[in-house]
Amino acid sequence: MPPPIAPPPFRAEYQARIHRVIDHIERYLGHELTLATLAEVAGFSPFHFHRLFRALTGEPLGQFVQRLRLERAASQLRTQPGKSITEVALDCAFSNSAAFSRAFREAFGVSPSRWRRGEGGKTGTVAGKPGNPAGKPGEEPVIEVFYPDGVRKFIQWRLTMSGNVPVEVEVKELPAREVAYLRHVGPYAGNAAMFQELTDKLMRWAGPRGLIRFPETQMFCVYHDDPAITAAEQLRVSVCLTVPPETPAEGEVGRMTLDGGRYAVAHFEIDTDQYGEAWDALCGKWLPQSGYQPDDRLSFEHCLNDPRNHPQGKHIIDICLPVRPL
């Protein structure tokens, strides 16, 4: 019999330990991940950890790791055309391309090469072939490029969303950030109430601990999965608040590092229902013409205002997409 799951508030501690393990898996997905190592990260014995992981996530540990590796591979196949299938397989911790191809076909219903060409396959909430510009077939968006001068420090691109909403994109180096987070697993598109609830709950946790220090404190939403690949019920998003490095995790509030490095940063002022279009503008319109390709670090939104205080209820955000040269 599996060990009983403790009721709140102890369940929150269990969930926090599982989140800590998932963060570790995500960071070292291309490396060997043993049960003993992951159990040590969780602070449980290997026997109990394996059972608890399945009970709290709904997936066996091995299946979870395999799914994330295959989903990363699926993303790389479509966004990194210069990378061979063997290179993708090895980068995602498969021993060889044959083993990778078998696992990939079983998960997505097509071979890696057919997936790369956009020929069918099982996906999450895909609304079109990733990496293609939104709009009519063959239609190329007009993107203006502005080079650095005495004011700008970075090359800047400008494009528009529907309704003539302007979009500015810069590629810049961002610092690493230490954050505390609350995580949601499941569908999130259009669920503004869920995001607001997590934000308010995180602020209520941080305030009494003296962790809210405006204007230094920053808010982020981190997306751990690609909604074009991962099933909606398995999508993970973390609402984050920057904290000092020494801040400990506590209960359901986890801790992680947002990696620094080169990011495409796109600035938006949008309505609640325009988030999907904003991501499409960056990934579908800008990225294919930029000379860059996505890197494997986490993408996130930098939340720059409280829309409840905006006269039109607009959300002001920077979408930050990790990139490297094509």
Residue frames as qw, qx, qy, qz and C-alpha x, y, z in Angstrom:
[[0.000, 0.888, 0.460, 0.000, 0.00, 0.00, 0.00],
 [0.371, 0.550, -0.061, 0.745, 1.31, 3.52, -0.80],
 [0.282, -0.246, -0.522, 0.766, 1.98, 5.78, 2.19],
 [0.039, 0.822, 0.560, -0.095, -0.87, 8.11, 3.13],
 [0.286, 0.502, 0.102, 0.810, -0.80, 11.70, 1.86],
 [0.248, -0.350, -0.540, 0.724, -0.76, 14.09, 4.78],
 [0.071, 0.854, 0.505, 0.104, -3.58, 16.66, 5.06],
 [0.198, 0.713, -0.078, 0.668, -2.91, 20.41, 4.95],
 [0.212, 0.919, -0.259, -0.207, -0.76, 22.14, 6.10],
 [0.580, -0.417, 0.650, 0.260, 1.61, 19.17, 5.81],
 [0.722, 0.484, 0.465, 0.168, 0.46, 18.44, 2.27],
 [0.262, 0.961, -0.088, -0.013, 1.90, 21.82, 1.26],
 [0.349, -0.704, 0.599, 0.153, 5.32, 20.68, 2.49],
 [0.715, 0.079, 0.670, 0.183, 5.03, 17.48, 0.47],
 [0.553, 0.774, 0.294, 0.089, 4.04, 19.48, -2.61],
 [0.009, -0.947, 0.302, 0.112, 6.96, 21.87, -2.09],
 [0.525, -0.442, 0.691, 0.226, 9.41, 18.97, -2.04],
 [0.679, 0.392, 0.592, 0.186, 7.94, 17.57, -5.26],
 [0.334, 0.940, 0.061, -0.003, 8.23, 21.02, -6.89],
 [0.275, -0.797, 0.500, 0.200, 11.86, 21.14, -5.80],
 [0.639, -0.078, 0.722, 0.254, 12.46, 17.81, -7.54],
 [0.573, 0.687, 0.432, 0.115, 10.67, 18.95, -10.70],
 [0.086, 0.971, -0.189, -0.119, 12.82, 22.10, -10.78],
 [0.442, -0.548, 0.667, 0.243, 15.91, 19.89, -10.47],
 [0.674, 0.270, 0.661, 0.187, 14.71, 17.59, -13.28],
 [0.427, 0.878, 0.216, 0.003, 14.05, 20.57, -15.53],
 [0.082, -0.908, 0.376, 0.166, 17.49, 22.07, -14.92],
 [0.252, -0.485, 0.817, 0.185, 19.35, 18.78, -15.52],
 [0.833, 0.315, 0.233, -0.391, 17.03, 17.18, -18.07],
 [0.684, 0.610, -0.392, -0.076, 19.90, 16.35, -20.42],
 [0.036, 0.527, -0.802, 0.279, 21.85, 14.55, -17.68],
 [0.490, -0.149, -0.858, 0.021, 21.44, 11.21, -15.95],
 [0.442, -0.417, 0.211, -0.766, 18.69, 11.45, -13.31],
 [0.389, -0.019, -0.913, 0.126, 18.70, 8.57, -10.84],
 [0.565, -0.624, -0.468, -0.270, 15.96, 7.73, -8.39],
 [0.662, -0.395, -0.359, 0.526, 18.46, 7.97, -5.52],
 [0.289, 0.070, 0.005, 0.955, 19.54, 11.49, -6.52],
 [0.274, -0.457, -0.339, -0.775, 16.00, 12.78, -6.95],
 [0.655, -0.565, -0.502, -0.014, 14.89, 11.21, -3.69],
 [0.551, -0.253, -0.278, 0.745, 17.74, 12.98, -1.95],
 [0.031, 0.259, 0.157, 0.952, 16.62, 16.30, -3.46],
 [0.509, -0.520, -0.420, -0.542, 13.13, 15.62, -2.10],
 [0.194, -0.434, 0.628, -0.616, 14.35, 14.51, 1.32],
 [0.884, -0.089, 0.167, -0.428, 12.52, 11.16, 1.14],
 [0.545, -0.250, 0.782, 0.171, 13.73, 7.59, 0.94],
 [0.149, 0.209, -0.701, -0.665, 13.78, 6.28, -2.65],
 [0.042, -0.315, -0.946, -0.062, 10.98, 3.81, -1.93],
 [0.044, 0.680, 0.576, -0.451, 8.60, 6.37, -0.46],
 [0.039, 0.524, -0.199, -0.827, 9.62, 9.12, -2.86],
 [0.037, -0.006, -0.811, -0.583, 8.69, 7.09, -5.93],
 [0.080, -0.535, -0.841, 0.002, 5.21, 6.44, -4.55],
 [0.066, -0.696, -0.339, 0.630, 4.69, 9.97, -3.32],
 [0.025, -0.319, 0.419, 0.849, 5.73, 11.47, -6.65],
 [0.105, -0.243, -0.835, -0.483, 3.10, 9.44, -8.46],
 [0.144, -0.623, -0.729, 0.244, 0.45, 10.21, -5.87],
 [0.098, -0.698, -0.187, 0.684, 1.05, 13.97, -5.98],
 [0.068, 0.442, -0.432, -0.783, 1.62, 14.42, -9.72],
 [0.795, 0.367, 0.245, -0.416, -0.50, 11.66, -11.25],
 [0.726, 0.581, -0.366, -0.037, 2.53, 10.35, -13.23],
 [0.911, -0.265, 0.022, 0.314, 5.20, 7.79, -12.39],
 [0.308, -0.791, 0.261, 0.460, 8.61, 9.42, -12.00],
 [0.473, -0.138, 0.668, 0.558, 10.19, 7.70, -15.00],
 [0.328, 0.638, 0.637, 0.282, 7.25, 8.55, -17.23],
 [0.054, -0.960, -0.153, 0.227, 7.40, 12.20, -16.15],
 [0.353, -0.620, 0.445, 0.541, 11.12, 12.49, -16.95],
 [0.440, 0.145, 0.744, 0.482, 10.64, 10.73, -20.29],
 [0.234, 0.816, 0.524, 0.072, 7.71, 13.00, -21.22],
 [0.112, -0.928, 0.060, 0.351, 9.69, 16.19, -20.50],
 [0.408, -0.393, 0.609, 0.555, 12.65, 14.92, -22.51],
 [0.387, 0.384, 0.743, 0.389, 10.44, 14.05, -25.48],
 [0.117, 0.917, 0.375, -0.072, 8.63, 17.38, -25.29],
 [0.230, -0.788, 0.292, 0.491, 11.94, 19.24, -25.26],
 [0.420, -0.096, 0.733, 0.526, 13.05, 17.16, -28.24],
 [0.325, 0.665, 0.651, 0.169, 9.81, 17.93, -30.09],
 [0.001, -0.958, -0.092, 0.271, 10.39, 21.63, -29.55],
 [0.334, -0.597, 0.509, 0.523, 14.02, 21.43, -30.71],
 [0.503, 0.213, 0.742, 0.389, 13.08, 19.53, -33.86],
 [0.267, 0.798, 0.503, 0.200, 10.85, 22.36, -35.02],
 [0.094, -0.990, -0.014, 0.104, 12.74, 25.37, -33.75],
 [0.312, -0.699, 0.556, 0.325, 16.32, 24.26, -34.47],
 [0.861, 0.473, 0.030, -0.186, 16.32, 23.05, -38.09],
 [0.403, 0.715, -0.564, 0.086, 20.12, 22.93, -38.26],
 [0.387, -0.436, 0.754, -0.303, 20.31, 20.36, -35.47],
 [0.453, 0.120, -0.828, -0.308, 20.32, 16.72, -36.60],
 [0.803, -0.374, -0.237, -0.400, 17.89, 14.20, -35.12],
 [0.806, -0.060, -0.458, 0.369, 20.83, 12.37, -33.53],
 [0.233, 0.277, -0.338, 0.869, 22.05, 15.59, -31.92],
 [0.522, -0.421, -0.025, -0.741, 18.56, 16.26, -30.57],
 [0.883, -0.242, -0.389, -0.105, 18.37, 12.71, -29.21],
 [0.674, 0.024, -0.451, 0.585, 21.70, 12.92, -27.41],
 [0.005, 0.368, -0.202, 0.908, 20.98, 16.42, -26.10],
 [0.653, -0.361, -0.006, -0.666, 17.77, 15.10, -24.53],
 [0.391, -0.436, 0.754, -0.296, 19.58, 12.19, -22.81],
 [0.949, 0.187, 0.110, -0.227, 18.64, 9.35, -25.18],
 [0.675, -0.404, 0.532, 0.314, 21.40, 6.80, -25.74],
 [0.283, -0.073, 0.683, 0.670, 21.01, 6.75, -29.53],
 [0.344, 0.158, -0.227, -0.897, 18.75, 7.94, -32.33],
 [0.418, -0.136, -0.837, -0.325, 17.03, 4.56, -32.74],
 [0.252, -0.391, -0.773, 0.430, 15.84, 4.47, -29.11],
 [0.080, 0.334, 0.166, -0.924, 14.80, 8.11, -29.39],
 [0.344, 0.052, -0.534, -0.771, 12.83, 7.50, -32.60],
 [0.371, -0.289, -0.879, -0.072, 10.92, 4.60, -31.04],
 [0.175, -0.455, -0.606, 0.629, 10.01, 6.60, -27.95],
 [0.122, 0.274, -0.080, -0.951, 9.11, 9.67, -30.00],
 [0.354, -0.095, -0.698, -0.616, 6.81, 7.74, -32.35],
 [0.334, -0.393, -0.842, 0.159, 5.06, 6.13, -29.39],
 [0.124, -0.470, -0.433, 0.759, 4.49, 9.52, -27.75],
 [0.188, 0.494, -0.063, -0.846, 3.58, 11.65, -30.78],
 [0.728, 0.437, 0.477, -0.229, 2.34, 9.15, -33.34],
 [0.661, 0.744, -0.084, 0.059, 4.88, 10.10, -36.02],
 [0.818, 0.017, -0.087, 0.568, 8.61, 9.81, -36.58],
 [0.336, -0.654, -0.048, 0.676, 10.91, 12.69, -35.55],
 [0.241, -0.062, 0.495, 0.833, 11.56, 13.55, -39.21],
 [0.057, -0.579, -0.681, -0.444, 7.84, 13.74, -40.03],
 [0.316, -0.793, -0.409, 0.324, 7.24, 15.84, -36.92],
 [0.347, -0.425, 0.170, 0.819, 10.00, 18.22, -38.02],
 [0.079, 0.151, 0.598, 0.783, 8.25, 18.62, -41.38],
 [0.377, 0.090, 0.245, -0.889, 4.91, 19.31, -39.68],
 [0.509, -0.003, -0.709, -0.488, 3.28, 16.13, -40.96],
 [0.739, -0.423, -0.423, -0.310, 0.73, 15.38, -38.24],
 [0.405, 0.127, -0.690, 0.586, 1.40, 14.09, -34.78],
 [0.463, -0.710, -0.531, -0.009, -0.31, 14.29, -31.41],
 [0.258, 0.333, -0.266, 0.867, 0.14, 17.62, -29.65],
 [0.091, -0.352, -0.655, 0.662, -1.29, 19.56, -26.74],
 [0.235, 0.770, 0.442, -0.395, -3.21, 22.66, -27.78],
 [0.353, -0.154, 0.462, 0.799, -1.46, 23.36, -31.07],
 [0.388, 0.735, 0.339, -0.442, -3.21, 25.96, -33.20],
 [0.588, 0.789, -0.168, -0.067, -0.86, 25.81, -36.15],
 [0.882, 0.166, -0.191, 0.399, 2.61, 24.71, -37.04],
 [0.476, -0.800, 0.008, 0.365, 5.03, 26.21, -34.49],
 [0.491, -0.351, 0.369, 0.706, 7.59, 28.55, -35.93],
 [0.288, 0.466, 0.581, 0.601, 5.45, 29.69, -38.86],
 [0.038, 0.001, 0.099, -0.994, 4.44, 33.35, -39.06],
 [0.280, 0.512, 0.705, -0.402, 0.83, 33.97, -38.11],
 [0.332, 0.561, -0.117, -0.750, -1.42, 35.08, -40.93],
 [0.842, 0.450, 0.019, -0.296, -2.20, 33.85, -44.41],
 [0.874, -0.062, 0.331, 0.349, 0.04, 31.20, -46.00],
 [0.617, 0.376, 0.221, 0.655, 3.04, 32.88, -47.56],
 [0.054, -0.934, -0.131, -0.328, 2.29, 36.22, -45.95],
 [0.636, 0.035, -0.346, 0.689, 5.42, 37.81, -44.53],
 [0.278, -0.883, -0.320, 0.202, 5.01, 40.34, -41.72],
 [0.359, 0.761, -0.118, 0.528, 6.69, 43.70, -42.09],
 [0.708, -0.597, -0.164, 0.339, 9.35, 44.08, -39.39],
 [0.243, 0.901, -0.182, 0.310, 11.41, 47.23, -39.06],
 [0.823, -0.217, -0.219, 0.477, 14.93, 47.06, -37.64],
 [0.032, -0.962, 0.115, -0.244, 16.57, 49.94, -35.76],
 [0.780, 0.154, -0.376, 0.477, 20.29, 49.77, -35.01],
 [0.535, -0.617, -0.313, 0.485, 21.99, 51.16, -31.88],
 [0.262, 0.754, 0.012, 0.603, 22.67, 54.86, -31.64],
 [0.137, 0.405, -0.486, 0.762, 23.55, 57.22, -28.80],
 [0.581, -0.297, 0.254, -0.713, 20.34, 56.32, -26.96],
 [0.964, -0.024, -0.057, -0.258, 19.62, 52.68, -27.79],
 [0.330, -0.606, 0.724, 0.020, 22.06, 50.09, -26.55],
 [0.517, 0.029, 0.852, 0.069, 20.60, 47.15, -28.46],
 [0.127, -0.052, -0.688, -0.713, 19.32, 46.35, -31.93],
 [0.384, 0.284, 0.567, -0.671, 15.58, 46.91, -31.88],
 [0.007, -0.228, -0.821, -0.524, 12.83, 45.43, -34.02],
 [0.376, 0.224, 0.336, -0.834, 9.31, 46.84, -34.40],
 [0.148, -0.198, -0.858, -0.451, 6.21, 45.00, -35.63],
 [0.466, -0.127, 0.157, -0.862, 2.48, 45.12, -34.98],
 [0.196, 0.212, 0.943, -0.167, -0.21, 42.78, -33.72],
 [0.017, -0.578, -0.690, -0.435, -3.79, 42.90, -34.94],
 [0.236, -0.897, -0.370, 0.062, -5.52, 46.17, -34.14],
 [0.378, 0.754, -0.180, 0.507, -2.24, 47.98, -34.84],
 [0.688, -0.720, 0.080, 0.046, -0.92, 47.11, -31.38],
 [0.378, 0.777, -0.483, 0.142, 2.80, 48.04, -31.54],
 [0.937, -0.310, 0.028, 0.157, 5.44, 45.54, -30.49],
 [0.176, 0.850, -0.483, 0.113, 9.07, 46.39, -29.73],
 [0.981, -0.137, -0.035, 0.135, 11.69, 43.62, -29.51],
 [0.079, 0.835, -0.531, 0.118, 15.26, 43.85, -28.27],
 [0.922, -0.017, -0.342, 0.182, 17.85, 41.12, -27.78],
 [0.078, -0.790, 0.400, -0.458, 19.77, 41.75, -24.59],
 [0.486, 0.089, -0.788, 0.368, 21.63, 40.11, -21.74],
 [0.587, -0.634, -0.108, -0.492, 19.47, 39.63, -18.64],
 [0.052, -0.488, 0.757, -0.432, 20.82, 38.91, -15.15],
 [0.443, -0.211, -0.870, 0.046, 20.02, 35.77, -13.19],
 [0.402, -0.447, 0.129, -0.788, 17.25, 36.31, -10.67],
 [0.116, -0.074, -0.929, 0.344, 16.34, 34.49, -7.47],
 [0.479, -0.245, -0.218, -0.814, 12.58, 34.07, -7.12],
 [0.310, 0.094, 0.840, -0.435, 9.96, 32.60, -4.83],
 [0.361, 0.015, -0.584, -0.727, 7.01, 31.03, -6.63],
 [0.614, 0.151, 0.623, -0.460, 3.58, 29.47, -6.45],
 [0.035, 0.185, -0.826, -0.531, 2.85, 26.92, -9.17],
 [0.721, 0.270, 0.255, -0.585, -0.29, 25.94, -11.07],
 [0.171, -0.133, 0.913, 0.346, -0.62, 22.68, -13.01],
 [0.372, 0.545, 0.746, -0.094, -3.35, 22.48, -15.65],
 [0.322, 0.654, 0.424, 0.537, -4.97, 24.74, -18.26],
 [0.296, -0.539, -0.252, 0.747, -4.28, 28.43, -17.80],
 [0.174, 0.203, 0.434, 0.860, -5.05, 30.21, -21.09],
 [0.250, -0.522, -0.362, -0.731, -7.48, 33.07, -20.45],
 [0.621, -0.575, -0.525, 0.091, -7.75, 32.30, -16.72],
 [0.149, 0.633, -0.222, 0.727, -6.91, 35.77, -15.42],
 [0.653, -0.636, 0.043, -0.410, -8.59, 35.00, -12.09],
 [0.952, -0.181, -0.111, 0.222, -6.19, 32.11, -11.43],
 [0.581, 0.372, -0.173, 0.703, -3.13, 34.26, -12.14],
 [0.178, -0.676, 0.113, -0.706, -4.47, 37.05, -9.92],
 [0.831, -0.514, -0.057, -0.205, -5.25, 34.62, -7.10],
 [0.885, -0.029, -0.145, 0.441, -1.70, 33.20, -7.17],
 [0.332, 0.529, -0.132, 0.770, -0.21, 36.70, -7.33],
 [0.433, -0.685, 0.055, -0.583, -2.27, 37.93, -4.37],
 [0.920, -0.383, -0.087, 0.002, -1.44, 34.81, -2.36],
 [0.768, 0.174, -0.162, 0.595, 2.27, 35.19, -3.06],
 [0.079, 0.616, -0.124, 0.774, 2.18, 38.85, -2.05],
 [0.667, -0.632, -0.005, -0.395, 0.37, 37.97, 1.20],
 [0.930, -0.196, -0.116, 0.289, 3.18, 35.51, 1.93],
 [0.614, 0.323, -0.099, 0.713, 5.98, 37.94, 1.03],
 [0.112, -0.793, -0.050, -0.597, 4.66, 41.08, 2.71],
 [0.683, -0.714, 0.044, -0.149, 4.88, 40.01, 6.37],
 [0.889, -0.171, 0.095, 0.415, 8.38, 38.66, 5.72],
 [0.152, -0.835, 0.170, 0.501, 9.66, 42.01, 4.51],
 [0.581, -0.007, 0.639, 0.504, 10.29, 40.69, 1.00],
 [0.348, 0.779, 0.445, 0.271, 8.33, 43.33, -0.93],
 [0.391, -0.577, 0.050, 0.716, 10.71, 46.19, -1.60],
 [0.484, 0.759, 0.364, 0.239, 9.40, 48.34, -4.41],
 [0.716, 0.530, -0.163, -0.424, 10.72, 49.31, -6.86],
 [0.040, -0.508, 0.853, 0.114, 13.33, 46.55, -6.53],
 [0.538, 0.098, 0.811, -0.209, 10.76, 43.73, -6.26],
 [0.366, 0.298, -0.544, -0.694, 9.79, 42.27, -9.63],
 [0.735, 0.130, 0.543, -0.384, 7.03, 39.87, -10.67],
 [0.204, 0.357, -0.771, -0.487, 7.29, 37.14, -13.31],
 [0.888, 0.110, 0.269, -0.356, 5.23, 34.35, -14.81],
 [0.080, -0.486, 0.830, 0.261, 7.36, 31.38, -15.83],
 [0.871, 0.243, -0.040, -0.425, 6.15, 28.86, -18.39],
 [0.487, -0.446, 0.748, 0.067, 7.69, 25.42, -18.01],
 [0.550, 0.204, 0.790, 0.180, 6.06, 23.72, -21.00],
 [0.090, 0.130, -0.478, -0.864, 5.18, 24.48, -24.61],
 [0.560, 0.290, 0.499, -0.595, 1.37, 24.60, -24.97],
 [0.629, 0.479, -0.381, -0.481, 1.79, 23.53, -28.60],
 [0.464, 0.293, -0.836, 0.017, 3.26, 20.22, -27.38],
 [0.046, -0.005, -0.859, 0.509, 2.18, 19.51, -23.79],
 [0.271, -0.550, -0.745, -0.263, -1.41, 18.49, -23.03],
 [0.193, -0.679, -0.021, -0.708, -3.36, 21.25, -21.30],
 [0.773, -0.593, -0.131, -0.183, -3.90, 19.27, -18.08],
 [0.861, -0.202, -0.077, 0.461, -0.11, 18.86, -17.71],
 [0.330, 0.705, -0.041, 0.627, 0.94, 22.46, -18.36],
 [0.583, -0.525, -0.351, 0.511, 2.90, 24.14, -15.56],
 [0.183, 0.747, 0.022, 0.639, 3.14, 27.86, -14.84],
 [0.554, -0.398, -0.445, 0.580, 4.81, 29.55, -11.87],
 [0.038, -0.927, -0.124, -0.352, 3.93, 33.02, -10.57],
 [0.746, -0.060, -0.268, 0.607, 7.16, 34.44, -9.16],
 [0.195, -0.976, -0.007, -0.098, 8.46, 37.24, -6.98],
 [0.559, 0.511, -0.447, 0.476, 12.13, 38.25, -6.78],
 [0.710, -0.702, -0.035, -0.042, 13.66, 37.60, -3.35],
 [0.102, -0.799, 0.591, -0.042, 17.12, 37.85, -1.75],
 [0.581, 0.338, -0.737, -0.076, 19.33, 34.78, -2.40],
 [0.056, 0.175, -0.865, 0.466, 19.16, 33.64, 1.22],
 [0.633, -0.063, 0.140, -0.758, 15.34, 33.42, 1.24],
 [0.211, -0.084, 0.973, -0.028, 14.27, 29.83, 2.07],
 [0.427, -0.228, -0.674, -0.557, 11.42, 27.92, 0.47],
 [0.218, -0.019, 0.665, -0.714, 8.46, 27.62, 2.80],
 [0.569, 0.344, 0.604, -0.439, 5.47, 25.32, 2.49],
 [0.664, 0.553, 0.492, 0.107, 3.89, 25.56, -0.93],
 [0.208, 0.954, -0.172, -0.133, 6.10, 28.54, -1.81],
 [0.913, 0.051, 0.137, 0.381, 9.08, 27.24, -3.75],
 [0.159, -0.844, 0.289, 0.423, 12.42, 28.80, -4.67],
 [0.818, 0.277, 0.346, 0.366, 14.30, 28.73, -7.96],
 [0.248, -0.539, 0.274, 0.757, 16.71, 30.70, -10.12],
 [0.628, 0.744, 0.208, -0.096, 15.75, 32.29, -13.42],
 [0.742, -0.062, 0.269, 0.610, 18.86, 31.88, -15.54],
 [0.055, 0.803, -0.130, -0.580, 20.57, 34.93, -16.93],
 [0.514, 0.006, 0.675, 0.529, 21.85, 35.21, -20.47],
 [0.073, 0.109, -0.417, -0.899, 20.67, 36.37, -23.87],
 [0.277, 0.509, 0.774, -0.256, 16.94, 36.91, -24.31],
 [0.006, -0.382, -0.464, -0.799, 14.63, 38.41, -26.90],
 [0.030, -0.422, -0.600, 0.679, 12.57, 40.88, -24.87],
 [0.027, -0.432, -0.577, -0.693, 9.27, 42.00, -26.43],
 [0.056, 0.177, 0.458, -0.869, 7.26, 44.79, -24.83],
 [0.171, -0.443, -0.751, -0.459, 3.44, 44.67, -24.89],
 [0.260, 0.092, 0.433, -0.858, 0.45, 46.58, -23.54],
 [0.329, -0.089, -0.812, -0.473, -2.44, 44.18, -24.09],
 [0.700, -0.284, 0.051, -0.654, -5.83, 42.95, -22.93],
 [0.629, -0.305, 0.674, -0.238, -6.30, 39.71, -20.98],
 [0.864, 0.299, 0.393, -0.105, -7.34, 37.78, -24.08],
 [0.537, 0.809, -0.236, -0.035, -4.30, 38.86, -26.15],
 [0.504, -0.630, 0.584, 0.091, -1.57, 36.87, -24.40],
 [0.801, 0.139, 0.552, 0.185, -1.65, 34.07, -26.96],
 [0.539, 0.808, 0.149, 0.187, -1.44, 36.56, -29.82],
 [0.134, -0.924, 0.357, 0.001, 1.46, 38.33, -28.11],
 [0.645, -0.371, 0.644, 0.176, 3.45, 35.09, -27.85],
 [0.737, 0.456, 0.461, 0.192, 2.58, 34.31, -31.49],
 [0.286, 0.955, -0.064, 0.040, 3.86, 37.74, -32.55],
 [0.282, -0.775, 0.561, 0.072, 7.23, 37.06, -30.92],
 [0.591, -0.220, 0.766, 0.124, 7.64, 33.38, -31.80],
 [0.642, 0.459, 0.604, 0.109, 5.76, 33.22, -35.10],
 [0.384, 0.911, 0.122, 0.089, 6.48, 36.61, -36.67],
 [0.087, -0.922, 0.376, 0.010, 9.69, 37.95, -35.18],
 [0.680, -0.445, 0.570, 0.120, 11.73, 34.81, -34.47],
 [0.824, 0.299, 0.420, 0.237, 11.84, 33.31, -38.00],
 [0.467, 0.811, 0.062, 0.346, 13.25, 36.58, -39.41],
 [0.386, -0.911, 0.146, -0.024, 15.57, 37.46, -36.53],
 [0.505, 0.587, -0.592, 0.223, 18.63, 35.27, -37.11],
 [0.249, -0.388, 0.736, -0.495, 18.07, 33.70, -33.67],
 [0.642, -0.170, -0.706, -0.246, 16.68, 30.39, -32.44],
 [0.661, -0.651, 0.030, -0.372, 15.20, 29.47, -29.02],
 [0.193, 0.427, -0.806, 0.361, 17.56, 28.31, -26.30],
 [0.573, -0.263, -0.774, -0.059, 16.58, 25.64, -23.75],
 [0.097, -0.057, -0.570, 0.814, 16.27, 27.97, -20.77],
 [0.069, 0.612, 0.755, -0.226, 12.83, 28.86, -19.42],
 [0.040, 0.464, 0.319, 0.826, 10.72, 31.54, -21.08],
 [0.204, -0.534, -0.646, 0.507, 8.86, 34.00, -18.87],
 [0.030, 0.797, 0.327, 0.507, 6.78, 37.15, -18.70],
 [0.300, -0.085, -0.387, 0.868, 8.00, 40.13, -16.72],
 [0.123, -0.768, -0.614, -0.137, 4.83, 41.68, -15.27],
 [0.335, 0.195, -0.094, 0.917, 5.24, 45.46, -15.16],
 [0.296, -0.242, 0.104, -0.918, 1.92, 46.63, -13.72],
 [0.220, 0.287, 0.858, -0.366, -1.23, 45.65, -11.86],
 [0.003, -0.317, -0.642, -0.698, -3.93, 45.78, -14.57],
 [0.228, -0.714, -0.653, 0.109, -6.50, 46.65, -11.91],
 [0.249, -0.702, -0.113, 0.658, -4.78, 50.03, -11.62],
 [0.233, -0.023, 0.532, 0.814, -4.64, 50.67, -15.37],
 [0.377, 0.315, 0.148, -0.858, -7.37, 53.01, -16.72],
 [0.693, 0.267, -0.384, -0.549, -8.17, 50.53, -19.53],
 [0.888, -0.238, 0.347, -0.188, -7.30, 47.42, -17.57],
 [0.702, 0.597, -0.388, 0.006, -4.29, 46.74, -19.80],
 [0.882, -0.373, 0.159, 0.241, -1.54, 44.29, -18.92],
 [0.276, 0.877, -0.393, 0.011, 1.94, 45.76, -19.45],
 [0.900, -0.273, 0.321, 0.112, 4.46, 42.95, -19.87],
 [0.210, 0.681, -0.653, -0.257, 7.82, 42.02, -21.32],
 [0.991, 0.057, 0.084, -0.082, 7.88, 38.55, -22.86],
 [0.130, -0.748, 0.642, 0.106, 11.40, 37.16, -22.42],
 [0.968, 0.235, 0.013, -0.085, 12.39, 34.35, -24.78],
 [0.535, -0.586, 0.510, 0.333, 15.87, 32.79, -24.34],
 [0.747, 0.661, -0.016, -0.066, 17.72, 32.81, -27.68],
 [0.544, -0.474, 0.491, 0.488, 21.03, 32.01, -29.31],
 [0.237, 0.541, -0.462, -0.662, 22.32, 32.59, -32.86],
 [0.891, 0.299, 0.128, -0.316, 20.72, 30.47, -35.58]]
